[in-house]
Amino acid sequence: MSEPAFDFRVRPAAEFIDRFGNEGDVWTATLYDSREEWLAGRVGHLGASAAYMVLDTEMRKRLFDEMTGSRPHEDLSGNELVQRGVAAEPLVRSLIAVENPDWDIYDGGNLLFVSKRKPFASATLDCIAVHRKTGELCDIELKEAPWSNKWKGEYAPDGYFAQVMHQSFVTGINHCVIHPRIYLRRDDGFTTSFERSYEYWMDDPAIAPQVADLMEREEKFMDEVRNGRYKPVLSLPSVF
């Protein structure tokens, strides 16, 4: 029996480690055996999902309280949107693998990257694509979201953009894609959906200064966390 002409499988995070090792130029990586161990490994780090909270005048204080222990972390496990995302992500990754046969697609799983340049910063990627010929890496951030006017524009919402900027800094991956699956629940209860892609190269002259600004603000925030002294931010950065 001949081998299949195409390899559409999604590769586990362990195969990424086998291929690239536990250390890159700007990151170290740990693959945890369980989600519980992965959650414990994230303690004390600022993850990508918190990047926009550092920039938001209201969410910043909540994040500070959570990281200093004066407020419990918000449990979103029962949130419908979170549960939809957990259920849909494996399916979307598989579809990405089918639609992109020139790329090896990896599930980020419980793989935690930590920045060598700013060790407080960590990231776990939903989907890592590696071009089979060039070796180029691409960070594909998967989202599950209800339809709203924020999806009408040319650019992804600021919070998602901040997330991939953070991830790019931690991993050194220049090519990033935000890939939301947007759904609309009709009055009759039936749900329709469609997908979009927002593609960025982080060394773009219009983006690179925003990445630097974000990381500077994150570092100041983490200094406040370590010192236990909160300093309010009056406004968002002008680049947003």
PyMOL commands that set and color helices and strands:
alter all, ss='L'
color gray80, all
select helices_A, chain A and resi 13-20+35-42+48-55+59-67+80-99+149-151+158-171+208-227
alter helices_A, ss='H'
color red, helices_A
select strands_A, chain A and resi 10-11+27-31+103-107+111-115+122-123+127-131+137-146+175-185+191-195+198-201
alter strands_A, ss='S'
color yellow, strands_A
deselect
rebuild
show_as cartoon
